Amino acid sequence: MIPTPPNDPKGGIDTTKGFSVHTIAIQVPKSKLTNASLSDATDPRSSIGIYASASRRKARILGGEHRGSDDDEASEIVTGPFKQVSRLGEPLINEVIIPLGKKDFWNTTDPANDAQFLAHYTDPELQNLLPVLYPTAFPNLKTLLTQPPSARPRNDLVAILLTGVPNGVAPNFPGNFTGNTQADLLRLNLAIPPGTLNKPLGLLDGDIAGFPNGRRVFDNVIDIELKVVAGAVFNLVHPSFTPDSSIAAVSQGITTNPTQSPNTEAFLTPFQFPYLPHPVPGYEHSHDR
């Protein structure tokens, strides 16, 4: 998506509308992921954390023409050990939580060492930008930010994004806490059924099966994370804070139809693995202009 500038009545542009997105879908039995019976959602073994990473060879050497070949293509040699160049568990972490200057370094590190980035979770840059970009939309957040960071640590973001949410913090949610090690992992409580399929705001809308408890294909993760950064659940750990009324508004244009993807193509019917719609036909598509 191309973001909407402040006060722009035209709205955002969906840059992937009408295009197919490459997907690798893998179905794994729950019994392969945990030895818990999954009859008790409060059992710590019911919650798992996962992340994905990408690596490439350390050295890439471009030479001249292939020796002994009739073509004019340049030769390329890749050598050396594989080095991690990207990783991600929760969506948008290295886009809106980790500062631009540390993004490349963050991508090369292991989630087990994420405690070194704690300050960016307890005082994220986006939190401080929101009242500047939208001066009248976040008065309570703006007042909160007049305090020093040490007086307003975002323990809610630490729980949601770094450790998982302990049981009893969010209403009716058994939690997806995976331990005290702070790590960027996408966490899922396997003992919680899939839930209602028409609540794209997930846990913010009372659906404990939705993001940030796992990530379903129709969960509106961008809306959810923006609302959380803006203070939507900060009052759960700091009762004196009142979330701004603007946070409660459902963002314009999100879908509440579980059979419809954000790319206007229908999800598989019945709604079952691999869930995603078929590729967009090359000659029958439209793009967001």
C-alpha positions as CSV (number, residue, x, y, z in Angstrom):
1,M,0.0,0.0,0.0
2,I,1.0,3.6,-0.7
3,P,0.1,5.3,2.6
4,T,-2.4,8.1,2.8
5,P,-0.9,11.5,3.6
6,P,-2.5,13.3,6.6
7,N,-5.9,14.9,5.7
8,D,-5.8,13.5,2.1
9,P,-9.5,12.8,1.1
10,K,-8.5,10.6,-1.8
11,G,-7.3,7.7,0.4
12,G,-4.5,5.3,-0.1
13,I,-3.5,3.3,-3.2
14,D,-3.5,-0.5,-3.2
15,T,-0.3,-1.1,-5.2
16,T,-0.9,-4.9,-5.3
17,K,-4.5,-4.8,-6.4
18,G,-5.0,-6.9,-9.5
19,F,-1.6,-8.7,-9.1
20,S,-0.9,-12.2,-7.9
21,V,1.4,-12.6,-4.9
22,H,3.6,-15.7,-4.7
23,T,2.8,-17.9,-1.7
24,I,4.2,-21.0,-0.2
25,A,1.6,-22.7,1.9
26,I,2.5,-25.5,4.3
27,Q,0.0,-27.5,6.4
28,V,1.5,-29.0,9.6
29,P,-0.3,-31.1,12.2
30,K,-0.5,-29.5,15.6
31,S,1.0,-32.7,17.1
32,K,4.2,-31.9,15.3
33,L,4.5,-28.5,16.9
34,T,3.9,-29.3,20.6
35,N,3.5,-32.2,22.9
36,A,0.7,-30.4,24.8
37,S,-2.7,-32.1,24.8
38,L,-4.2,-28.8,23.6
39,S,-7.2,-29.3,25.9
40,D,-6.1,-26.4,28.1
41,A,-5.4,-23.1,26.4
42,T,-3.6,-21.9,29.6
43,D,-1.0,-24.6,29.3
44,P,2.3,-22.8,28.4
45,R,3.1,-25.6,26.0
46,S,0.1,-24.7,23.9
47,S,1.7,-21.5,22.6
48,I,4.4,-21.6,19.9
49,G,6.5,-18.9,18.4
50,I,7.9,-18.9,14.8
51,Y,9.9,-16.7,12.5
52,A,11.3,-16.9,9.0
53,S,14.7,-15.8,7.7
54,A,16.5,-15.5,4.4
55,S,20.2,-16.1,3.8
56,R,22.6,-15.7,0.9
57,R,26.3,-16.5,0.2
58,K,28.7,-14.1,1.7
59,A,30.6,-13.2,-1.5
60,R,29.4,-12.6,-5.0
61,I,32.0,-12.0,-7.7
62,L,31.1,-10.6,-11.2
63,G,33.7,-11.4,-13.9
64,G,34.0,-10.9,-17.6
65,E,32.8,-13.2,-20.4
66,H,32.6,-16.9,-19.8
67,R,35.9,-18.5,-20.8
68,G,35.5,-21.0,-23.6
69,S,31.9,-19.8,-24.2
70,D,30.5,-18.2,-27.4
71,D,28.0,-16.0,-25.5
72,D,28.7,-12.6,-24.1
73,E,27.1,-13.1,-20.7
74,A,29.1,-12.0,-17.7
75,S,30.3,-14.7,-15.3
76,E,29.1,-14.8,-11.7
77,I,30.6,-16.7,-8.8
78,V,28.9,-17.0,-5.4
79,T,31.0,-18.4,-2.6
80,G,31.5,-18.4,1.1
81,P,29.1,-19.4,3.9
82,F,25.5,-18.4,3.9
83,K,24.8,-15.2,5.9
84,Q,21.4,-14.1,7.2
85,V,20.2,-10.9,5.4
86,S,16.5,-10.8,6.5
87,R,14.2,-12.2,9.1
88,L,10.7,-11.5,10.4
89,G,8.2,-12.8,12.9
90,E,5.6,-10.2,13.7
91,P,4.6,-8.0,10.7
92,L,6.0,-4.5,10.3
93,I,8.6,-4.8,13.0
94,N,11.6,-3.7,10.8
95,E,9.4,-1.2,9.1
96,V,7.8,0.8,11.9
97,I,9.5,-0.4,15.2
98,I,13.1,-0.8,14.3
99,P,14.6,2.6,13.2
100,L,15.9,2.8,9.6
101,G,19.5,3.1,10.6
102,K,19.4,-0.3,12.5
103,K,17.2,-2.2,10.0
104,D,20.1,-4.0,8.2
105,F,21.8,-4.9,11.5
106,W,18.5,-6.2,12.9
107,N,18.0,-8.4,9.9
108,T,21.3,-10.2,10.5
109,T,20.7,-10.9,14.2
110,D,18.9,-13.8,15.9
111,P,15.5,-13.3,17.6
112,A,17.0,-14.7,20.9
113,N,19.1,-11.5,21.1
114,D,16.3,-9.0,20.6
115,A,16.6,-7.6,24.1
116,Q,19.2,-5.2,22.7
117,F,16.4,-3.5,20.7
118,L,14.0,-3.2,23.8
119,A,14.2,0.7,23.8
120,H,12.6,0.8,20.3
121,Y,9.6,-1.2,21.6
122,T,9.2,0.8,24.8
123,D,9.4,4.1,23.0
124,P,8.7,3.5,19.3
125,E,9.3,6.3,16.7
126,L,5.9,5.8,15.2
127,Q,4.2,6.5,18.6
128,N,6.0,9.9,18.6
129,L,5.1,10.7,15.0
130,L,1.4,10.1,15.2
131,P,0.5,13.3,17.1
132,V,2.7,15.3,14.8
133,L,1.1,13.9,11.6
134,Y,-2.4,14.0,13.0
135,P,-2.4,16.9,15.6
136,T,-6.0,16.6,16.6
137,A,-6.6,12.9,16.5
138,F,-4.5,11.7,19.5
139,P,-4.8,14.2,22.3
140,N,-4.4,11.6,25.1
141,L,-1.4,10.1,23.4
142,K,0.1,13.6,22.9
143,T,-0.3,14.3,26.6
144,L,1.3,11.0,27.5
145,L,4.3,11.8,25.4
146,T,5.0,14.9,27.4
147,Q,6.4,12.5,30.1
148,P,9.9,11.1,29.8
149,P,10.1,7.6,28.2
150,S,11.0,6.0,31.5
151,A,7.7,7.1,32.9
152,R,5.6,5.7,30.0
153,P,7.3,2.4,28.9
154,R,5.2,0.5,26.4
155,N,4.9,-2.7,28.3
156,D,1.9,-3.6,26.2
157,L,4.1,-3.6,23.1
158,V,6.7,-5.7,24.9
159,A,4.1,-8.3,25.8
160,I,2.5,-8.4,22.4
161,L,5.6,-8.3,20.2
162,L,8.5,-9.7,22.3
163,T,7.3,-12.2,24.9
164,G,3.7,-13.0,24.1
165,V,0.7,-12.0,26.2
166,P,0.5,-13.6,29.6
167,N,-2.8,-15.2,30.7
168,G,-5.2,-12.7,32.3
169,V,-3.8,-9.5,30.7
170,A,-6.4,-9.3,27.9
171,P,-10.1,-10.0,28.6
172,N,-11.0,-13.6,28.0
173,F,-7.7,-14.4,26.4
174,P,-5.7,-17.3,27.8
175,G,-2.6,-15.7,26.3
176,N,0.2,-16.8,24.0
177,F,3.2,-16.2,26.3
178,T,6.3,-18.1,25.3
179,G,8.6,-17.2,28.1
180,N,10.7,-14.2,29.3
181,T,13.2,-14.2,26.5
182,Q,12.4,-11.2,24.4
183,A,12.2,-12.2,20.7
184,D,10.4,-11.2,17.6
185,L,8.2,-14.2,17.0
186,L,4.8,-14.7,15.6
187,R,3.0,-16.4,18.4
188,L,0.0,-18.7,18.4
189,N,-1.9,-20.5,21.1
190,L,-2.7,-23.8,19.3
191,A,-5.4,-24.7,21.9
192,I,-7.7,-21.8,20.7
193,P,-10.1,-22.7,17.9
194,P,-10.0,-20.6,14.7
195,G,-12.8,-18.4,15.9
196,T,-15.2,-16.1,14.1
197,L,-14.1,-15.5,10.4
198,N,-15.6,-12.0,10.1
199,K,-13.5,-10.0,12.5
200,P,-10.4,-8.7,10.7
201,L,-9.4,-6.7,13.8
202,G,-8.8,-9.9,15.7
203,L,-8.1,-9.6,19.3
204,L,-8.9,-5.8,19.3
205,D,-12.5,-6.9,18.3
206,G,-12.7,-9.6,21.0
207,D,-11.8,-12.5,18.7
208,I,-9.1,-14.3,20.7
209,A,-8.2,-16.4,17.7
210,G,-7.2,-13.4,15.7
211,F,-3.9,-11.4,15.3
212,P,-1.7,-11.0,17.3
213,N,-2.6,-14.5,18.3
214,G,-1.4,-16.0,15.1
215,R,-2.1,-14.3,11.8
216,R,-5.0,-15.4,9.7
217,V,-5.1,-14.5,6.0
218,F,-7.9,-12.0,6.5
219,D,-6.6,-10.4,9.6
220,N,-6.0,-6.7,9.1
221,V,-2.5,-6.7,10.7
222,I,-1.6,-3.1,9.6
223,D,-4.8,-1.6,11.2
224,I,-4.3,-3.7,14.4
225,E,-0.6,-2.8,14.8
226,L,-1.2,0.9,14.1
227,K,-4.0,1.0,16.6
228,V,-1.9,-0.8,19.3
229,V,1.1,1.6,18.7
230,A,-1.4,4.5,19.1
231,G,-2.4,3.1,22.5
232,A,-5.4,1.0,21.9
233,V,-4.6,-1.5,24.7
234,F,-2.1,0.6,26.7
235,N,-4.7,0.9,29.4
236,L,-4.5,-2.8,30.1
237,V,-1.1,-2.3,31.6
238,H,-1.5,1.4,32.6
239,P,-5.1,1.8,33.8
240,S,-4.7,5.6,34.1
241,F,-4.4,6.0,30.4
242,T,-7.5,6.4,28.2
243,P,-7.2,5.4,24.5
244,D,-8.1,8.2,22.1
245,S,-11.6,7.9,20.6
246,S,-10.1,8.0,17.1
247,I,-8.4,4.6,17.7
248,A,-11.8,2.9,18.1
249,A,-12.9,3.9,14.6
250,V,-12.6,1.0,12.1
251,S,-10.4,2.1,9.2
252,Q,-12.1,2.9,6.0
253,G,-12.1,0.1,3.4
254,I,-11.3,-3.0,5.4
255,T,-13.2,-6.1,4.6
256,T,-15.5,-7.9,7.0
257,N,-16.3,-10.7,4.5
258,P,-14.3,-13.8,5.2
259,T,-14.9,-15.1,1.6
260,Q,-13.3,-12.0,0.1
261,S,-9.6,-11.1,0.1
262,P,-8.3,-7.6,0.2
263,N,-7.3,-8.1,-3.5
264,T,-10.9,-8.4,-4.5
265,E,-10.5,-12.2,-5.4
266,A,-12.6,-14.6,-3.4
267,F,-10.9,-16.9,-0.9
268,L,-11.4,-20.6,-1.4
269,T,-14.9,-21.9,-0.7
270,P,-15.4,-23.6,1.6
271,F,-12.9,-21.6,3.6
272,Q,-10.2,-24.2,4.1
273,F,-6.5,-24.8,3.4
274,P,-4.7,-23.2,1.6
275,Y,-7.4,-20.5,2.0
276,L,-5.9,-18.0,-0.5
277,P,-7.6,-17.2,-3.8
278,H,-6.4,-18.6,-7.1
279,P,-3.9,-16.4,-9.2
280,V,-5.3,-13.4,-11.0
281,P,-5.8,-14.2,-14.7
282,G,-3.3,-12.2,-16.7
283,Y,-5.9,-10.9,-19.2
284,E,-8.7,-10.3,-16.7
285,H,-7.6,-8.0,-14.0
286,S,-7.7,-4.4,-12.9
287,H,-5.3,-2.3,-10.9
288,D,-5.8,0.5,-8.3
289,R,-5.0,3.7,-10.2
